[in-house]
Amino acid sequence: MTEKEKMLRGELYDANYNEALIAERTQCKIKCQRYNTMPYDAEGRKELLSSIIGSHGENFIIEPAFWCDYGYNIHLGENFYANHNLVILDGAPVRFGRNVFIAPNCGFHTAGHPLDAARRNAGLEYARPITVGDDVWFGAGVQVMPGVTIGSNVVIGGGSVVTRDIPADSVAVGNPCRVIKKLE
């Protein structure tokens, strides 16, 4: 089994030294860098972003700067908006529903590392998917950790660190992020 196959299955894989994965990340980051430095009104800008993202609806905007690892594991629903400085570490799928709005300086991180220093130092990691429902708003500086599912009709308060699932129809804030209010 290849390291990429292990990554996509959620198993420990060699992220740091596997040449095939390094090459994929390098190509993706070259595209991200090009996107981030293009004039805002440049022709072909949206097409370049489309070539990075795995799938998307008709209406989507990601303001620069935007960085991701592979791109092909990112899936955007219709009417997606992300403000500046979005980071998506997409070793596993990251799926966003419809009408998702992300404030500046947010991150979605599927990568995790072993607690055992020897395996971590050997470059091993794992990736867990992140799923976001419809009609979700993320305040500035939110960080979403590996394996989290966020339901529909949710507001995540600025500065939150989301380490566990958040149910639908909720307002959640904090570090660690927790539900403080149910929405009707």
Contacts in CASP RR format, 6 or more apart in sequence:
PFRMAT RR
TARGET T0000
AUTHOR 0000-0000-0000
METHOD contacts of the structure
MODEL  1
MTEKEKMLRGELYDANYNEALIAERTQCKIKCQRYNTMPYDAEGRKELLS
SIIGSHGENFIIEPAFWCDYGYNIHLGENFYANHNLVILDGAPVRFGRNV
FIAPNCGFHTAGHPLDAARRNAGLEYARPITVGDDVWFGAGVQVMPGVTI
GSNVVIGGGSVVTRDIPADSVAVGNPCRVIKKLE
2 20 0 8 1.000
3 13 0 8 1.000
3 14 0 8 1.000
3 15 0 8 1.000
3 18 0 8 1.000
3 20 0 8 1.000
3 21 0 8 1.000
4 13 0 8 1.000
4 18 0 8 1.000
4 20 0 8 1.000
4 21 0 8 1.000
4 24 0 8 1.000
6 12 0 8 1.000
6 13 0 8 1.000
7 13 0 8 1.000
7 15 0 8 1.000
7 21 0 8 1.000
7 91 0 8 1.000
7 92 0 8 1.000
7 127 0 8 1.000
8 91 0 8 1.000
8 92 0 8 1.000
8 127 0 8 1.000
10 92 0 8 1.000
10 126 0 8 1.000
10 127 0 8 1.000
10 128 0 8 1.000
11 126 0 8 1.000
12 114 0 8 1.000
12 119 0 8 1.000
12 124 0 8 1.000
12 125 0 8 1.000
12 126 0 8 1.000
13 21 0 8 1.000
13 124 0 8 1.000
13 125 0 8 1.000
13 126 0 8 1.000
13 127 0 8 1.000
14 21 0 8 1.000
14 122 0 8 1.000
14 123 0 8 1.000
14 124 0 8 1.000
15 21 0 8 1.000
15 111 0 8 1.000
15 123 0 8 1.000
15 124 0 8 1.000
15 125 0 8 1.000
16 122 0 8 1.000
16 123 0 8 1.000
17 123 0 8 1.000
24 70 0 8 1.000
25 69 0 8 1.000
25 70 0 8 1.000
28 52 0 8 1.000
28 68 0 8 1.000
28 69 0 8 1.000
28 70 0 8 1.000
28 71 0 8 1.000
29 67 0 8 1.000
29 69 0 8 1.000
31 48 0 8 1.000
31 51 0 8 1.000
31 52 0 8 1.000
32 52 0 8 1.000
32 66 0 8 1.000
32 67 0 8 1.000
32 68 0 8 1.000
34 48 0 8 1.000
35 45 0 8 1.000
35 48 0 8 1.000
35 49 0 8 1.000
35 52 0 8 1.000
35 64 0 8 1.000
35 66 0 8 1.000
36 64 0 8 1.000
36 65 0 8 1.000
36 66 0 8 1.000
36 67 0 8 1.000
37 64 0 8 1.000
38 44 0 8 1.000
38 45 0 8 1.000
38 48 0 8 1.000
38 64 0 8 1.000
39 45 0 8 1.000
40 64 0 8 1.000
49 60 0 8 1.000
49 62 0 8 1.000
49 66 0 8 1.000
50 56 0 8 1.000
52 68 0 8 1.000
52 71 0 8 1.000
52 74 0 8 1.000
53 60 0 8 1.000
53 71 0 8 1.000
53 74 0 8 1.000
53 75 0 8 1.000
53 76 0 8 1.000
54 71 0 8 1.000
54 72 0 8 1.000
54 73 0 8 1.000
54 74 0 8 1.000
54 75 0 8 1.000
55 74 0 8 1.000
55 75 0 8 1.000
55 76 0 8 1.000
56 75 0 8 1.000
56 76 0 8 1.000
56 77 0 8 1.000
56 80 0 8 1.000
57 76 0 8 1.000
57 77 0 8 1.000
57 78 0 8 1.000
57 80 0 8 1.000
58 78 0 8 1.000
59 78 0 8 1.000
59 79 0 8 1.000
59 80 0 8 1.000
60 76 0 8 1.000
60 77 0 8 1.000
60 78 0 8 1.000
60 79 0 8 1.000
60 80 0 8 1.000
60 81 0 8 1.000
61 80 0 8 1.000
61 81 0 8 1.000
61 82 0 8 1.000
62 80 0 8 1.000
62 81 0 8 1.000
62 82 0 8 1.000
62 86 0 8 1.000
63 82 0 8 1.000
63 83 0 8 1.000
63 84 0 8 1.000
63 86 0 8 1.000
64 84 0 8 1.000
65 84 0 8 1.000
65 85 0 8 1.000
65 86 0 8 1.000
66 82 0 8 1.000
66 85 0 8 1.000
66 86 0 8 1.000
66 87 0 8 1.000
67 86 0 8 1.000
67 87 0 8 1.000
67 88 0 8 1.000
68 74 0 8 1.000
68 87 0 8 1.000
68 88 0 8 1.000
68 89 0 8 1.000
68 90 0 8 1.000
69 88 0 8 1.000
69 89 0 8 1.000
69 90 0 8 1.000
69 91 0 8 1.000
69 111 0 8 1.000
70 90 0 8 1.000
70 91 0 8 1.000
71 88 0 8 1.000
71 90 0 8 1.000
72 90 0 8 1.000
73 90 0 8 1.000
73 91 0 8 1.000
73 92 0 8 1.000
73 93 0 8 1.000
73 94 0 8 1.000
73 110 0 8 1.000
74 88 0 8 1.000
74 90 0 8 1.000
74 93 0 8 1.000
74 94 0 8 1.000
75 93 0 8 1.000
75 94 0 8 1.000
75 95 0 8 1.000
75 96 0 8 1.000
76 96 0 8 1.000
76 97 0 8 1.000
76 100 0 8 1.000
77 96 0 8 1.000
77 97 0 8 1.000
77 98 0 8 1.000
77 100 0 8 1.000
78 97 0 8 1.000
78 98 0 8 1.000
78 99 0 8 1.000
79 98 0 8 1.000
79 99 0 8 1.000
79 100 0 8 1.000
80 96 0 8 1.000
80 97 0 8 1.000
80 98 0 8 1.000
80 99 0 8 1.000
80 100 0 8 1.000
81 100 0 8 1.000
81 101 0 8 1.000
81 102 0 8 1.000
82 101 0 8 1.000
82 102 0 8 1.000
82 106 0 8 1.000
83 102 0 8 1.000
83 103 0 8 1.000
83 104 0 8 1.000
83 106 0 8 1.000
83 140 0 8 1.000
84 104 0 8 1.000
84 105 0 8 1.000
85 104 0 8 1.000
85 105 0 8 1.000
85 106 0 8 1.000
86 102 0 8 1.000
86 106 0 8 1.000
86 107 0 8 1.000
87 106 0 8 1.000
87 107 0 8 1.000
87 108 0 8 1.000
87 109 0 8 1.000
88 94 0 8 1.000
88 107 0 8 1.000
88 108 0 8 1.000
89 107 0 8 1.000
89 108 0 8 1.000
89 109 0 8 1.000
89 110 0 8 1.000
89 111 0 8 1.000
90 108 0 8 1.000
90 110 0 8 1.000
91 110 0 8 1.000
91 111 0 8 1.000
91 127 0 8 1.000
92 110 0 8 1.000
92 127 0 8 1.000
92 128 0 8 1.000
92 129 0 8 1.000
92 130 0 8 1.000
92 146 0 8 1.000
92 147 0 8 1.000
93 110 0 8 1.000
93 129 0 8 1.000
93 130 0 8 1.000
93 131 0 8 1.000
94 108 0 8 1.000
94 110 0 8 1.000
94 129 0 8 1.000
94 130 0 8 1.000
94 132 0 8 1.000
95 129 0 8 1.000
95 130 0 8 1.000
95 131 0 8 1.000
95 132 0 8 1.000
96 132 0 8 1.000
96 133 0 8 1.000
96 136 0 8 1.000
97 132 0 8 1.000
97 133 0 8 1.000
97 134 0 8 1.000
97 136 0 8 1.000
97 152 0 8 1.000
98 134 0 8 1.000
98 135 0 8 1.000
99 134 0 8 1.000
99 135 0 8 1.000
99 136 0 8 1.000
100 132 0 8 1.000
100 133 0 8 1.000
100 134 0 8 1.000
100 135 0 8 1.000
100 136 0 8 1.000
100 137 0 8 1.000
100 138 0 8 1.000
101 136 0 8 1.000
101 137 0 8 1.000
101 138 0 8 1.000
102 137 0 8 1.000
102 138 0 8 1.000
102 139 0 8 1.000
102 142 0 8 1.000
103 137 0 8 1.000
103 138 0 8 1.000
103 139 0 8 1.000
103 140 0 8 1.000
103 141 0 8 1.000
103 142 0 8 1.000
103 158 0 8 1.000
104 140 0 8 1.000
104 141 0 8 1.000
105 140 0 8 1.000
105 141 0 8 1.000
106 138 0 8 1.000
106 139 0 8 1.000
106 140 0 8 1.000
106 141 0 8 1.000
106 142 0 8 1.000
106 143 0 8 1.000
106 144 0 8 1.000
107 141 0 8 1.000
107 142 0 8 1.000
107 143 0 8 1.000
107 144 0 8 1.000
108 130 0 8 1.000
108 144 0 8 1.000
109 130 0 8 1.000
109 143 0 8 1.000
109 144 0 8 1.000
109 145 0 8 1.000
109 146 0 8 1.000
110 127 0 8 1.000
110 128 0 8 1.000
110 129 0 8 1.000
110 130 0 8 1.000
110 146 0 8 1.000
110 147 0 8 1.000
111 125 0 8 1.000
111 126 0 8 1.000
111 127 0 8 1.000
111 146 0 8 1.000
112 125 0 8 1.000
112 126 0 8 1.000
112 127 0 8 1.000
112 128 0 8 1.000
112 146 0 8 1.000
113 120 0 8 1.000
113 124 0 8 1.000
113 125 0 8 1.000
113 126 0 8 1.000
114 120 0 8 1.000
114 124 0 8 1.000
114 125 0 8 1.000
114 126 0 8 1.000
126 146 0 8 1.000
127 146 0 8 1.000
128 146 0 8 1.000
128 147 0 8 1.000
129 147 0 8 1.000
130 144 0 8 1.000
130 146 0 8 1.000
130 147 0 8 1.000
130 148 0 8 1.000
130 149 0 8 1.000
131 148 0 8 1.000
131 149 0 8 1.000
131 150 0 8 1.000
131 151 0 8 1.000
132 144 0 8 1.000
132 149 0 8 1.000
132 150 0 8 1.000
132 151 0 8 1.000
133 150 0 8 1.000
133 151 0 8 1.000
133 152 0 8 1.000
133 154 0 8 1.000
133 168 0 8 1.000
134 152 0 8 1.000
134 153 0 8 1.000
135 152 0 8 1.000
135 153 0 8 1.000
135 154 0 8 1.000
136 150 0 8 1.000
136 151 0 8 1.000
136 152 0 8 1.000
136 153 0 8 1.000
136 154 0 8 1.000
136 155 0 8 1.000
136 156 0 8 1.000
137 154 0 8 1.000
137 155 0 8 1.000
137 156 0 8 1.000
138 144 0 8 1.000
138 156 0 8 1.000
138 157 0 8 1.000
138 158 0 8 1.000
139 155 0 8 1.000
139 156 0 8 1.000
139 157 0 8 1.000
139 158 0 8 1.000
139 159 0 8 1.000
139 160 0 8 1.000
140 158 0 8 1.000
140 159 0 8 1.000
141 158 0 8 1.000
141 159 0 8 1.000
141 160 0 8 1.000
142 156 0 8 1.000
142 157 0 8 1.000
142 158 0 8 1.000
142 159 0 8 1.000
142 160 0 8 1.000
142 161 0 8 1.000
142 162 0 8 1.000
143 159 0 8 1.000
143 160 0 8 1.000
143 161 0 8 1.000
143 162 0 8 1.000
144 150 0 8 1.000
144 162 0 8 1.000
145 161 0 8 1.000
145 162 0 8 1.000
145 163 0 8 1.000
148 162 0 8 1.000
148 163 0 8 1.000
148 164 0 8 1.000
148 165 0 8 1.000
148 166 0 8 1.000
149 165 0 8 1.000
149 166 0 8 1.000
150 156 0 8 1.000
150 162 0 8 1.000
150 165 0 8 1.000
150 166 0 8 1.000
151 165 0 8 1.000
151 166 0 8 1.000
151 167 0 8 1.000
151 168 0 8 1.000
151 170 0 8 1.000
152 168 0 8 1.000
152 169 0 8 1.000
153 168 0 8 1.000
153 169 0 8 1.000
153 170 0 8 1.000
153 183 0 8 1.000
154 166 0 8 1.000
154 167 0 8 1.000
154 168 0 8 1.000
154 169 0 8 1.000
154 170 0 8 1.000
154 171 0 8 1.000
154 172 0 8 1.000
154 183 0 8 1.000
155 170 0 8 1.000
155 171 0 8 1.000
155 172 0 8 1.000
155 183 0 8 1.000
156 162 0 8 1.000
156 166 0 8 1.000
156 172 0 8 1.000
156 173 0 8 1.000
156 177 0 8 1.000
157 171 0 8 1.000
157 172 0 8 1.000
157 173 0 8 1.000
157 174 0 8 1.000
157 177 0 8 1.000
158 173 0 8 1.000
159 173 0 8 1.000
159 174 0 8 1.000
159 175 0 8 1.000
160 172 0 8 1.000
160 173 0 8 1.000
160 174 0 8 1.000
160 175 0 8 1.000
160 177 0 8 1.000
161 174 0 8 1.000
161 175 0 8 1.000
161 176 0 8 1.000
161 177 0 8 1.000
162 172 0 8 1.000
162 176 0 8 1.000
162 177 0 8 1.000
163 176 0 8 1.000
163 177 0 8 1.000
164 176 0 8 1.000
164 177 0 8 1.000
166 172 0 8 1.000
166 177 0 8 1.000
166 179 0 8 1.000
167 179 0 8 1.000
169 182 0 8 1.000
169 183 0 8 1.000
169 184 0 8 1.000
170 179 0 8 1.000
170 181 0 8 1.000
170 182 0 8 1.000
170 183 0 8 1.000
171 179 0 8 1.000
171 180 0 8 1.000
171 181 0 8 1.000
171 182 0 8 1.000
171 183 0 8 1.000
172 178 0 8 1.000
172 179 0 8 1.000
172 180 0 8 1.000
173 180 0 8 1.000
END
